């Protein structure tokens, strides 16, 4: 049998785990076993949160290399940062925090984990892996001695010790996990001191007060107190502000209407062009939106607890930092203007062209005042069709990270969409007395500045540039870039070349202040609805295929340009799923030979660059092709509601049986329209159109269902008061299900008149199944565990390893994952990949094969540790054996 290069030692597992472990032991074969084939790179487009950190002594810079799933460590004592080492962590690392010079914690967005990296060991290694909630994003250390770790994560996921309660109104969905940094634990469930549940949706940034006693947690998609009124089709529709018809007089269809909460009332936007005042709709919205954006947590209490919350900070919150001089909190964000209707020239109506989001920094003072500051206030009029070169030169788009000087005299801001770092005096921001100025911007040689780290002793600023996966060094004496280096990047050229078209505001808008990412945040959602019709246009033909069950007489042959509110759709998972937009009105009908329908359908969006972003001209064919090919690489993550062994609960299984069972909507069974076929890559749609019945005036493309769980958070009606239903109180978000977000829950949607369910229990079971709907990747993908001398004997650890190994060997109906084991064994780096025979092939030229029992023998030795990670199918060779896929196994990963 192959050996790792150390003497075989006594197994350390306990009797309780022995039976499980013995079942895994597979002897190494005499001939090499087949390895999984390499596959295409999975692009999750995870947004960097805190990708840089400097060690307390200033000698090291820590960087998360998100696409390579590694921590990079640089020496700062040299003329330019010099790479010292890299450490494999979890999948999609997005944040790093240095607890000491020798210990760094890394947040792994896709792995739902935190890697605790021991830098004092030689070589450095992951000593512990903490399992947390879904899609963790940020980490800080706080408390009296800075000995508590705070981590943001969504309230869902397979590793949480509590129920997600996705069908329960009033359930907080924003979690902050708190660990004792001195004793984080090695058990399977980790050992948090507490998990704080905050009344918001998915969280993102954290910040700490100067004294360490307060932690601030921000909600990512926090909303802006807007919601969609139900279209009320069967009662004749809503009396909406004008115009009432398109350019040639075709009356608009009955659609919903976006309203917002202003001065105690729910109001529409009126019609400023005709002087029509906003109308109140208070009787239609039977819930409230407190819009809690930022929460203050007492980090020094015997058990951390919520102190207070702040509203009105922004719609999408990216990052936060505390001014060390004043104690004020500064929050980078964008504010959506989705209460304004329509795109295009606005000849007969309002328009969002060139002004649909604003990039801001909001200051929260120690007294609690919330002061939003528009970074691009030099743009004094958006009435002109195009911006000017002067406006574009001074604009900063999509502000992400911030960094303060220690004396609070200056704050630096990474403008992700501008290829610039801007700087301000904090006092000017707070007083709103600053003047946007190109002289206060530092140009970079690469785009996508996402993270900042200040090195005051050397008067340097380090900037992570995501577009090229690089690191810029800014000389703060000259305010210029003095060096630029890049990290290894496994992303293919199609990803690297197309990414700027999503984010680069200078490239994609005439004022340099907006990009597609203003709504499609990191290629995903903003959790809002927008009314992006255009009354200056006219109806066009609908050439799309309909579901075979739809009678021909009921199909609508044309698309009306005044389509009404529709929620933002994700760029994820578009490949192979037919026409785009809710109505399928980006039809792809003109696809050329050799071009897929989806490629042309996405290229049909080119009109948005002039009609919505306010660009002077559309992108060139080559530019739009690059953007298209990038967008079609975006992938959905695993569903966090689904069990790790891919099984269903009793209720979910009952829902699935009905989903595939009887006719449920008068013309077809659920699966007759929302096709689920994992092997064929169908996750709720076959790309065709369907009618929606008398409740809805338009026809729509049948949507996929992979992200239904992301829409939880609204409970309450926006329908006619005659519908009944008591007021539901405070809600987290104002948009739910259906194309316009007007249906609060899946159960409410299933109450539409076209559906035919035998009872309420069946509806609930179907809702539970949809929340656990299969996705592009199996739920096991990304999951990890670190085995060391402290936990190798745990029965729970043994069961977890058995689960990872079992799922990695699944090949039908599709492969679920590949299992990589990496770490440090007896002072040497080690990495391996589970092969098809069930043994592990080591990353070295000899391709040594080892049994799981041998790996556990090694991991159980003092000073050793191995982290087992289920990576996406096709990624095992790259992550575990051959990082550049050149066919030569790496001797050291």
C-alpha positions in Angstrom: 0.0 0.0 0.0 1.1 3.6 -0.7 2.5 5.5 2.3 2.5 9.3 3.0 6.1 9.2 4.1 5.7 8.6 7.8 5.5 5.7 10.2 2.0 4.2 10.5 0.6 5.2 13.9 -2.1 4.0 16.2 -5.5 5.0 15.1 -6.9 7.7 17.4 -10.6 7.3 16.8 -12.9 6.3 19.6 -14.9 3.1 19.8 -18.1 5.1 19.0 -16.7 5.9 15.6 -15.0 2.6 14.8 -17.8 1.0 12.9 -18.3 4.0 10.7 -14.6 4.4 10.0 -13.9 0.8 9.2 -16.6 0.9 6.5 -14.6 3.6 4.7 -11.3 1.7 4.6 -10.5 0.9 1.0 -7.1 -0.6 0.2 -5.0 1.2 -2.4 -5.1 -0.6 -5.7 -2.1 -2.0 -7.5 -2.8 0.0 -10.6 -3.8 3.7 -10.5 -7.5 4.3 -10.2 -9.3 6.6 -12.6 -9.5 10.3 -11.6 -12.6 12.5 -12.3 -12.1 14.4 -15.6 -11.4 18.1 -15.5 -14.4 20.3 -16.2 -15.2 23.9 -17.0 -14.5 26.6 -14.4 -17.6 27.5 -12.3 -18.1 31.2 -12.1 -20.1 32.2 -8.9 -19.0 35.9 -9.1 -18.9 36.1 -5.3 -18.6 39.7 -4.3 -15.4 40.6 -2.3 -16.2 42.0 1.1 -12.9 42.3 3.2 -10.3 40.8 0.9 -7.2 42.5 2.4 -5.8 42.7 5.9 -2.4 43.8 7.3 -0.9 41.9 10.2 -0.8 43.8 13.5 3.0 44.3 13.3 2.7 45.5 9.7 5.0 42.9 8.2 2.5 40.9 6.3 -0.4 41.5 3.9 -3.2 38.8 3.7 -5.2 38.6 0.5 -8.1 36.3 -0.4 -7.7 34.9 -3.9 -11.4 34.2 -4.5 -11.2 32.2 -7.8 -8.3 30.0 -6.6 -9.8 29.4 -3.1 -6.6 30.4 -1.3 -5.2 32.8 1.2 -2.1 34.7 -0.2 0.5 36.0 2.3 2.9 38.8 1.2 6.0 40.2 2.9 5.7 44.0 3.2 9.2 44.7 4.4 10.5 44.5 0.9 10.4 47.3 -1.7 7.2 45.9 -3.2 5.0 43.2 -1.6 6.6 39.8 -2.1 4.6 36.6 -2.0 5.7 34.4 0.9 3.2 31.5 0.8 -0.4 30.5 -0.1 -2.8 28.4 1.9 -5.8 26.5 0.5 -8.9 27.5 2.4 -12.6 27.0 1.5 -14.5 27.8 -1.7 -14.9 31.4 -2.7 -13.1 33.2 0.1 -14.3 36.8 0.3 -13.1 38.2 3.7 -10.0 37.9 5.9 -9.2 39.3 9.3 -5.9 39.0 11.2 -6.4 38.1 14.9 -2.6 38.2 15.5 0.6 38.1 13.5 0.3 34.3 13.5 -3.5 33.7 13.2 -5.8 34.7 10.3 -9.5 33.9 9.8 -10.9 33.5 6.3 -14.6 33.6 5.4 -15.5 31.1 2.7 -18.7 32.2 0.9 -19.6 29.1 -1.0 -18.3 26.6 1.7 -20.4 28.1 4.5 -17.3 28.1 6.6 -14.5 30.0 8.2 -10.9 28.8 8.0 -8.7 29.5 11.0 -5.2 29.6 9.5 -2.1 29.0 11.8 0.7 31.0 10.3 3.1 30.0 13.1 3.2 26.4 11.8 5.7 25.5 9.2 4.3 25.4 6.6 1.1 27.4 7.5 -2.0 25.4 7.7 -5.8 25.5 8.3 -6.0 24.5 11.9 -9.8 24.6 12.3 -12.8 24.9 10.0 -15.9 26.5 11.6 -19.2 25.7 10.0 -21.7 28.6 10.0 -24.9 29.7 8.2 -25.4 30.2 4.5 -23.1 32.3 2.4 -21.0 34.0 5.1 -19.6 37.3 4.1 -17.6 39.2 6.7 -15.6 38.8 9.9 -14.3 41.2 12.6 -12.8 40.7 16.1 -14.3 42.7 18.9 -15.0 42.8 22.6 -13.0 44.2 25.5 -9.9 42.1 24.5 -10.8 41.7 20.8 -11.2 38.0 21.6 -14.6 37.5 20.1 -15.1 36.8 16.4 -18.2 38.1 14.7 -19.3 36.6 11.3 -22.3 37.5 9.1 -24.3 34.8 7.4 -27.9 34.3 6.1 -30.4 32.4 8.3 -30.4 29.2 6.4 -28.0 26.5 5.4 -27.3 22.9 6.3 -25.0 23.6 9.2 -27.2 25.8 11.3 -28.4 24.5 14.7 -31.9 26.1 14.3 -34.8 26.2 11.9 -34.7 28.5 9.0 -38.5 29.1 9.4 -38.9 30.2 5.8 -42.6 29.9 6.0 -43.0 31.8 9.3 -43.8 35.5 9.2 -41.7 37.8 11.3 -38.6 35.6 11.4 -35.3 37.5 11.3 -33.2 36.4 8.3 -29.9 38.2 9.1 -27.5 36.3 11.4 -24.3 37.2 13.2 -22.4 34.3 14.6 -20.2 35.0 17.6 -17.3 32.8 18.6 -14.8 32.8 21.4 -11.7 33.3 19.3 -9.6 31.6 22.0 -11.6 28.5 21.9 -13.6 28.3 18.6 -14.0 24.5 18.9 -13.2 21.5 16.8 -16.6 19.8 16.9 -18.6 19.3 13.8 -21.2 22.0 14.7 -18.4 24.4 15.8 -19.0 26.1 19.2 -20.4 29.6 18.8 -21.1 31.6 21.9 -24.3 32.7 20.3 -26.0 33.4 17.0 -27.8 36.8 16.9 -30.9 36.9 14.7 -31.5 40.4 13.3 -34.6 41.6 11.5 -33.2 42.0 8.1 -32.3 39.9 5.0 -28.9 38.5 4.0 -26.2 40.4 5.9 -22.9 41.6 4.5 -20.5 44.1 6.2 -19.3 44.4 9.8 -17.4 47.2 11.5 -16.1 47.7 15.1 -16.0 50.8 17.3 -12.7 52.2 18.3 -12.9 50.7 21.8 -14.1 47.3 20.5 -17.2 47.4 22.5 -19.7 47.8 19.6 -20.0 45.8 16.4 -22.1 47.2 13.5 -23.7 44.7 11.1 -25.1 45.8 7.8 -27.9 44.2 5.7 -26.8 43.6 2.1 -30.1 43.9 0.1 -31.8 46.0 2.8 -34.4 47.6 0.5 -35.8 51.1 0.4 -39.4 50.9 1.6 -40.9 50.1 -1.8 -43.4 47.4 -2.8 -45.6 46.4 -5.7 -49.4 46.8 -5.6 -51.3 43.8 -6.9 -52.5 44.4 -10.4 -56.1 43.7 -9.4 -57.0 42.6 -12.9 -60.3 41.0 -12.1 -61.6 44.3 -10.6 -60.7 46.3 -13.6 -57.1 47.1 -12.7 -55.4 50.0 -10.9 -55.9 53.6 -11.7 -52.2 54.4 -12.4 -50.6 57.7 -13.3 -50.3 58.4 -17.0 -49.5 57.9 -19.7 -52.1 55.3 -20.3 -51.1 54.0 -23.7 -48.1 53.4 -25.9 -46.8 55.7 -28.7 -49.6 54.7 -31.1 -52.5 54.6 -28.6 -52.6 50.9 -27.5 -53.8 50.9 -23.9 -51.4 49.6 -21.4 -52.2 46.2 -19.9 -53.4 45.9 -16.3 -50.2 45.6 -14.3 -49.0 46.3 -10.8 -47.7 49.6 -9.5 -44.6 50.4 -7.4 -45.3 52.5 -4.3 -43.0 53.7 -1.6 -43.5 54.7 2.0 -43.0 58.4 2.4 -43.9 60.6 5.4 -46.3 58.0 6.8 -48.1 57.0 3.6 -47.7 54.6 0.7 -47.6 56.7 -2.5 -46.9 56.3 -6.1 -44.6 58.6 -8.0 -47.4 60.6 -9.7 -46.7 62.0 -13.1 -44.3 65.0 -12.8 -44.5 65.7 -16.5 -48.3 66.4 -16.3 -48.2 67.7 -12.8 -50.2 64.8 -11.4 -49.4 64.6 -7.7 -48.5 61.3 -6.0 -51.6 59.3 -4.9 -51.9 57.5 -1.6 -52.5 53.8 -1.5 -52.5 53.2 2.2 -55.4 50.8 2.2 -53.7 48.4 -0.2 -50.5 47.7 1.7 -51.3 45.7 4.8 -47.8 45.5 6.4 -45.0 47.9 7.3 -41.3 48.1 6.2 -39.2 49.4 9.0 -36.1 49.1 6.7 -33.6 48.2 9.3 -30.3 48.6 7.5 -27.6 48.7 10.2 -27.6 47.1 13.7 -25.4 48.0 16.6 -24.4 45.0 18.8 -23.0 45.2 22.3 -19.9 43.1 21.9 -18.6 43.5 25.4 -21.7 42.2 27.2 -21.5 38.8 29.0 -23.4 37.6 26.0 -23.4 39.9 22.9 -26.8 41.4 22.2 -28.5 43.9 19.9 -28.4 47.5 21.1 -30.2 49.5 18.4 -30.9 49.7 14.7 -30.7 52.4 12.0 -32.9 52.9 8.9 -32.6 55.0 5.8 -28.9 54.1 5.2 -29.2 52.8 1.7 -30.8 50.2 -0.6 -27.7 47.9 -1.1 -25.0 48.1 1.6 -21.5 47.1 0.7 -19.1 47.9 3.5 -18.6 50.0 6.6 -15.8 51.5 8.7 -15.6 53.6 11.8 -13.9 57.0 11.8 -11.2 56.5 14.5 -11.3 60.2 15.5 -15.1 60.8 15.8 -16.5 57.3 16.2 -19.0 58.0 13.3 -19.8 55.0 11.1 -19.4 55.4 7.3 -21.3 53.0 5.1 -20.8 52.6 1.3 -24.0 51.9 -0.5 -26.2 52.4 -3.5 -29.7 53.9 -3.4 -32.2 52.6 -6.0 -34.7 54.9 -7.6 -37.1 52.1 -8.6 -40.1 54.3 -7.6 -39.6 56.2 -10.8 -41.2 54.6 -13.9 -39.9 53.8 -17.3 -36.7 53.9 -19.3 -35.9 55.5 -22.7 -36.0 59.1 -23.8 -39.0 60.0 -21.6 -40.8 62.1 -24.3 -44.2 61.6 -22.7 -43.3 60.4 -19.2 -40.7 60.2 -16.5 -37.6 58.1 -17.2 -34.8 56.4 -15.3 -32.3 56.8 -18.2 -28.9 57.5 -16.8 -30.2 57.9 -13.2 -31.5 54.7 -11.7 -29.1 54.3 -8.8 -26.9 56.6 -6.8 -23.6 55.8 -5.3 -23.3 57.0 -1.8 -21.6 57.0 1.6 -23.9 57.3 4.5 -22.6 58.7 7.8 -24.2 57.5 11.0 -23.1 59.9 13.8 -22.5 58.9 17.4 -25.8 60.6 18.2 -27.7 58.4 15.8 -28.2 60.8 12.9 -28.3 59.1 9.5 -26.7 61.3 6.8 -26.7 59.9 3.2 -24.2 61.6 0.9 -24.4 61.3 -2.9 -20.8 60.8 -4.2 -21.7 62.2 -7.6 -23.6 65.3 -6.6 -21.7 67.2 -9.3 -24.2 65.8 -11.7 -26.8 68.5 -11.1 -29.2 67.6 -14.0 -30.1 64.3 -15.5 -32.5 65.8 -17.9 -29.9 65.8 -20.7 -29.8 62.6 -22.7 -26.0 62.3 -22.3 -23.5 63.2 -19.6 -20.4 65.2 -20.2 -16.7 64.3 -20.1 -16.3 66.5 -17.0 -19.1 64.6 -15.2 -17.6 61.2 -16.2 -14.1 62.3 -15.0 -15.4 63.2 -11.5 -17.8 60.2 -10.9 -17.2 57.3 -8.6 -19.4 54.3 -9.1 -20.3 51.4 -6.8 -18.2 52.2 -3.7 -17.1 49.1 -1.9 -14.4 49.1 0.7 -13.2 52.0 2.9 -10.0 52.7 4.8 -9.4 55.5 7.4 -6.1 57.1 8.4 -5.5 56.4 12.1 -6.1 60.1 13.0 -9.3 60.2 11.1 -8.1 62.9 8.7 -8.8 61.1 5.5 -10.9 58.2 4.2 -10.1 56.2 1.0 -12.9 54.6 -1.0 -12.6 51.8 -3.5 -14.9 52.7 -6.5 -15.5 49.2 -8.0 -17.0 50.6 -11.2 -14.5 53.4 -11.8 -11.0 52.0 -11.8 -10.2 54.6 -9.2 -9.7 55.0 -5.5 -11.3 58.2 -4.2 -10.4 60.1 -1.1 -12.2 62.5 1.2 -11.9 64.3 4.4 -14.5 62.6 6.7 -15.6 66.0 8.0 -16.5 67.1 4.5 -18.5 63.9 3.9 -20.4 64.3 7.2 -21.1 68.0 6.5 -21.9 67.3 2.8 -19.5 70.1 1.9 -17.2 68.1 -0.4 -17.0 68.8 -4.1 -16.4 65.8 -6.4 -13.0 66.3 -7.9 -10.9 64.2 -10.2 -7.8 65.4 -8.4 -9.0 63.5 -5.4 -9.0 60.2 -7.3 -6.2 57.8 -7.8 -6.2 56.0 -11.2 -5.4 52.3 -11.2 -3.8 50.2 -14.0 -6.5 47.6 -13.5 -10.2 47.7 -12.9 -12.6 46.5 -10.1 -11.0 47.9 -7.0 -12.7 45.9 -4.3 -10.6 46.0 -1.1 -8.3 48.4 0.7 -5.6 48.0 3.3 -3.8 51.0 4.7 -0.1 50.8 5.6 0.6 54.1 7.3 4.3 53.5 8.4 5.2 53.0 4.7 2.6 55.5 3.5 1.1 52.9 1.2 -2.4 51.8 0.3 -2.9 48.3 -1.0 -5.9 47.7 -3.4 -7.3 44.4 -4.6 -8.3 44.8 -8.3 -10.8 42.1 -9.0 -11.0 42.4 -12.8 -7.4 41.0 -13.2 -7.2 39.4 -9.7 -4.4 41.7 -8.9 -2.9 43.9 -6.2 -2.0 47.6 -6.7 0.3 49.5 -4.4 -0.5 53.2 -4.0 2.2 55.6 -2.9 0.3 58.1 -0.7 3.0 60.7 -1.0 2.3 61.1 -4.7 -1.2 59.6 -4.8 -0.1 57.3 -7.6 0.2 53.6 -8.3 3.8 52.5 -7.6 3.5 48.8 -8.3 1.0 46.3 -9.6 1.1 42.5 -9.4 -1.3 39.7 -10.1 -2.2 36.5 -8.3 -2.7 33.2 -10.1 -6.1 33.2 -11.7 -7.8 29.9 -12.9 -10.6 31.9 -14.5 -10.8 31.3 -18.3 -10.4 34.3 -20.6 -14.1 34.4 -21.3 -14.7 35.3 -17.7 -11.8 37.7 -17.3 -12.5 39.5 -20.6 -16.3 39.9 -20.1 -16.4 40.9 -16.4 -15.8 44.7 -17.0 -19.0 45.1 -19.0 -21.1 44.2 -15.9 -19.4 46.7 -13.6 -17.3 49.4 -15.4 -19.5 52.5 -15.3 -17.0 54.6 -17.2 -17.2 52.2 -20.1 -21.0 51.6 -20.0 -22.6 55.0 -19.1 -22.0 58.5 -20.4 -21.8 60.0 -16.8 -19.5 57.3 -15.4 -21.8 56.6 -12.5 -23.9 53.6 -13.3 -23.5 50.0 -14.7 -25.6 46.9 -15.1 -24.4 45.9 -11.6 -26.5 48.7 -10.2 -29.4 46.2 -10.3 -27.7 42.9 -11.1 -25.5 43.2 -8.0 -22.5 40.9 -8.5 -24.5 39.3 -11.3 -27.4 38.4 -9.1 -30.4 40.3 -7.6 -31.1 43.6 -5.8 -34.4 42.2 -4.4 -36.4 45.0 -6.0 -39.0 45.4 -8.7 -38.6 48.0 -11.5 -41.1 49.4 -14.0 -38.8 49.6 -17.1 -41.4 49.8 -19.8 -41.3 52.6 -22.4 -44.5 54.4 -23.4 -42.6 56.0 -26.4 -42.4 52.6 -28.1 -45.0 50.4 -29.7 -46.0 46.7 -29.6 -43.7 44.1 -31.1 -44.3 40.6 -32.3 -44.0 37.7 -29.8 -42.3 34.8 -31.7 -41.6 32.6 -28.7 -42.6 29.0 -28.4 -45.4 28.2 -25.8 -45.8 25.2 -23.6 -47.5 22.4 -25.5 -50.5 22.4 -23.1 -51.4 26.1 -23.9 -54.4 26.4 -26.3 -53.5 28.4 -29.4 -56.5 30.7 -29.0 -55.2 31.9 -25.6 -51.7 32.9 -26.7 -50.9 36.7 -26.9 -49.1 37.5 -30.2 -47.6 40.8 -29.1 -45.5 42.4 -26.3 -46.8 45.7 -25.1 -44.0 48.2 -24.3 -45.6 49.3 -21.0 -45.0 46.0 -19.2 -45.4 47.1 -15.6 -43.2 46.3 -12.6 -41.0 43.3 -12.7 -38.5 42.0 -10.1 -34.8 42.0 -11.0 -33.8 38.6 -12.4 -30.4 37.0 -11.8 -27.8 36.6 -14.5 -27.1 33.2 -13.0 -28.1 30.0 -14.8 -29.2 31.6 -18.1 -27.4 29.1 -20.3 -29.7 26.7 -22.1 -32.9 28.2 -20.7 -34.4 30.0 -23.7 -35.5 33.6 -24.2 -34.8 36.2 -21.5 -36.7 38.6 -19.3 -39.9 37.7 -17.4 -41.9 37.9 -20.6 -39.2 36.4 -22.8 -39.2 39.7 -24.8 -35.5 39.4 -25.3 -36.3 36.6 -27.8 -33.1 35.8 -29.4 -35.0 35.3 -32.6 -32.2 36.7 -34.8 -29.6 34.2 -33.6 -27.0 33.6 -36.3 -25.7 30.3 -37.4 -23.5 28.8 -34.7 -25.0 31.1 -32.1 -27.3 29.8 -29.4 -30.7 31.4 -28.7 -29.5 32.4 -25.3 -26.4 34.2 -26.7 -28.6 36.3 -29.1 -31.2 36.8 -26.4 -28.6 38.3 -24.1 -27.2 40.4 -26.9 -30.7 41.8 -27.4 -30.1 43.6 -24.1 -27.7 46.0 -25.8 -30.5 48.5 -26.1 -30.4 49.0 -22.3 -27.0 50.7 -22.5 -28.6 53.6 -24.3 -32.2 53.4 -23.0 -31.3 52.9 -19.3 -27.7 53.5 -18.6 -27.6 56.6 -20.8 -24.6 55.6 -22.9 -24.1 57.5 -26.1 -24.2 54.3 -28.2 -24.7 50.6 -27.8 -21.7 48.4 -27.2 -19.9 47.1 -30.3 -20.8 43.6 -31.5 -17.5 42.4 -30.1 -18.0 44.0 -26.7 -21.5 42.7 -26.4 -20.4 39.2 -27.4 -17.7 39.3 -24.7 -20.3 40.5 -22.1 -22.7 37.8 -23.2 -20.2 34.9 -23.0 -19.2 36.1 -19.5 -22.8 36.3 -18.3 -23.6 32.8 -19.5 -20.8 31.4 -17.3 -22.6 32.6 -14.1 -23.7 29.6 -12.0 -26.2 29.2 -9.1 -24.8 27.9 -5.8 -26.2 24.8 -4.1 -29.6 25.2 -2.5 -29.1 25.8 1.3 -32.5 24.3 2.2 -31.7 20.9 0.7 -30.3 18.2 2.9 -26.6 17.4 2.3 -27.3 13.8 1.3 -29.7 15.2 -1.4 -32.7 13.6 0.3 -36.0 15.3 1.0 -38.0 15.6 4.2 -41.4 13.9 4.5 -43.2 17.2 3.6 -40.8 18.0 0.8 -41.2 14.5 -0.6 -45.0 14.8 -0.5 -44.7 18.2 -2.3 -42.5 16.6 -5.0 -45.0 13.8 -5.5 -47.8 16.3 -6.2 -45.4 18.4 -8.3 -44.9 15.4 -10.6 -48.4 14.1 -10.1 -51.9 15.4 -11.0 -52.8 18.4 -13.2 -52.6 21.3 -10.9 -53.3 24.5 -12.9 -56.2 23.4 -15.2 -53.8 22.6 -18.1 -50.8 20.7 -16.8 -49.1 19.3 -13.7 -46.5 21.5 -12.1 -43.7 19.7 -13.9 -45.6 20.0 -17.1 -44.5 23.7 -17.2 -41.8 24.1 -14.6 -39.7 21.1 -15.9 -37.3 19.6 -13.4 -34.8 17.3 -15.1 -31.4 17.5 -13.3 -29.5 15.4 -15.8 -30.7 17.6 -18.6 -30.0 20.8 -16.7 -33.6 21.8 -16.4 -34.4 23.4 -13.0 -38.0 24.7 -13.3 -38.2 25.7 -17.0 -37.9 24.4 -20.5 -37.6 27.9 -21.9 -41.2 28.1 -23.3 -44.0 30.6 -22.6 -47.3 30.1 -20.8 -50.5 31.9 -20.1 -51.1 33.1 -16.5 -54.9 33.0 -16.3 -57.4 35.8 -15.5 -55.5 37.1 -12.6 -52.6 38.4 -14.8 -53.0 40.4 -18.1 -49.7 39.3 -19.8 -48.1 36.1 -20.9 -44.8 35.1 -19.4 -41.9 32.8 -20.0 -42.0 29.9 -17.5 -39.4 30.8 -14.9 -36.8 28.6 -13.3 -37.2 27.9 -9.5 -33.6 27.6 -8.2 -33.6 30.8 -6.3 -37.1 30.8 -4.8 -35.6 30.5 -1.3 -33.9 33.9 -1.8 -37.3 35.7 -2.1 -38.5 34.9 1.5 -39.2 37.9 3.7 -42.5 39.4 2.8 -45.7 38.3 4.5 -48.8 40.3 3.8 -51.0 41.5 0.9 -50.8 44.4 -1.4 -54.2 43.6 -3.0 -57.6 45.2 -2.9 -59.0 45.7 0.7 -62.0 43.5 -0.3 -59.6 40.6 -0.5 -59.5 40.6 3.3 -56.6 39.6 5.4 -55.4 41.3 8.6 -52.5 43.6 8.7 -49.3 41.5 9.1 -47.1 44.1 10.8 -43.4 44.6 10.1 -41.8 42.8 7.2 -38.2 42.4 6.0 -38.8 43.1 2.4 -41.4 44.6 0.1 -41.2 42.1 -2.8 -42.0 38.4 -2.9 -43.1 36.1 -5.7 -44.6 36.4 -9.2 -43.0 38.5 -11.9 -43.8 41.7 -10.1 -43.1 40.5 -6.5 -46.7 41.2 -5.4 -47.4 37.8 -4.0 -45.9 37.5 -0.6 -45.4 33.7 -0.3 -45.3 30.7 -2.5 -48.5 29.6 -0.8 -50.2 32.9 -1.8 -49.1 32.4 -5.4 -50.5 28.9 -5.4 -53.9 30.5 -4.5 -54.2 32.0 -7.9 -57.4 31.0 -9.7 -55.6 28.8 -12.3 -54.4 26.4 -9.6 -56.3 23.4 -8.3 -55.0 22.0 -5.0 -57.0 19.5 -2.9 -56.1 21.2 0.4 -53.9 23.7 2.3 -51.5 20.9 3.4 -50.7 20.0 -0.2 -50.0 23.7 -1.0 -47.7 23.9 1.9 -45.9 20.7 0.9 -45.4 22.0 -2.6 -44.0 25.3 -1.2 -41.5 23.4 0.9 -40.4 21.4 -2.1 -39.9 24.6 -4.2 -37.8 26.1 -1.4 -35.7 23.0 -1.5 -35.6 22.9 -5.3 -32.5 21.3 -6.9 -29.9 23.6 -8.3 -26.9 23.5 -10.7 -24.9 22.0 -7.9 -25.7 19.4 -5.3 -26.1 20.6 -1.7 -22.9 18.9 -0.6 -20.8 21.1 -2.9 -18.4 23.4 -1.0 -18.9 21.6 2.4 -15.8 21.0 4.5 -14.4 19.6 7.6 -10.9 19.8 9.1 -9.6 16.8 10.9 -6.8 17.2 13.5 -5.6 15.5 16.6 -8.4 17.0 18.7 -11.4 15.7 16.7 -10.2 12.6 14.7 -12.0 10.3 17.1 -15.3 12.1 17.0 -18.3 10.0 15.8 -19.8 13.2 14.3 -16.6 13.9 12.4 -16.6 10.3 11.1 -20.2 10.6 9.9 -19.4 13.9 8.2 -16.4 12.4 6.4 -18.5 9.3 5.4 -21.1 11.7 3.9 -18.6 13.7 1.9 -16.9 10.6 0.5 -20.3 8.9 -0.3 -21.6 12.0 -2.2 -18.3 12.4 -4.1 -18.7 8.9 -5.5 -22.2 9.6 -6.8 -22.3 9.8 -10.6 -26.0 9.4 -11.5 -28.3 11.1 -12.3 -25.4 13.5 -12.2 -22.1 13.9 -10.3 -22.5 15.7 -7.1 -19.0 16.8 -6.1 -15.3 15.7 -6.0 -13.5 15.3 -2.7 -10.2 17.0 -2.1 -8.1 16.4 1.0 -5.4 19.1 1.7 -3.3 20.3 4.6 0.0 19.7 6.3 1.4 16.3 7.2 4.6 16.0 9.3 5.9 19.4 8.2 5.1 19.1 4.5 2.2 20.3 2.4 -0.2 17.6 1.2 -3.0 17.5 -1.3 -5.0 14.7 -2.9 -8.2 13.9 -4.8 -10.6 11.0 -4.3 -10.5 8.8 -7.3 -13.2 6.5 -8.8 -12.0 3.5 -6.8 -12.6 5.3 -3.5 -9.0 6.0 -2.6 -7.1 9.3 -2.7 -4.5 10.1 -5.4 -1.8 12.3 -4.1 -0.6 15.5 -5.8 2.9 14.3 -6.8 4.5 12.7 -9.9 4.2 9.2 -8.4 0.4 9.5 -8.1 0.5 7.6 -4.8 -2.8 6.2 -3.8 -3.9 6.2 -0.2 -6.9 5.0 1.7 -9.0 7.3 3.9 -7.9 5.3 6.9 -4.3 6.3 6.1 -5.2 9.9 5.8 -6.9 9.9 9.1 -3.9 8.2 10.7 -1.9 11.1 9.4 -4.3 13.9 10.4 -4.5 12.5 13.9 -0.8 13.1 14.6 0.0 16.1 16.7 0.7 19.2 14.6 -1.0 17.7 11.5 -4.3 18.7 9.9 -6.2 17.8 6.8 -9.2 19.7 5.4 -11.6 17.7 3.3 -13.6 19.8 0.8 -16.3 18.8 -1.7 -15.6 20.8 -4.8 -17.8 21.2 -7.9 -17.7 18.3 -10.4 -14.8 18.9 -12.7 -12.9 21.1 -10.3 -11.1 18.4 -8.4 -8.0 18.1 -10.6 -7.4 21.8 -10.6 -8.0 22.3 -6.9 -6.5 19.1 -5.6 -3.8 18.1 -8.0 -2.9 20.4 -10.9 -3.7 24.1 -10.4 -3.0 25.2 -14.0 -4.3 22.0 -15.6 -1.1 21.6 -17.6 -1.1 17.9 -17.1 1.7 17.9 -14.6 0.7 17.2 -11.0 1.8 19.9 -8.6 4.4 18.8 -6.0 3.2 21.5 -3.7 -0.2 23.2 -3.7 
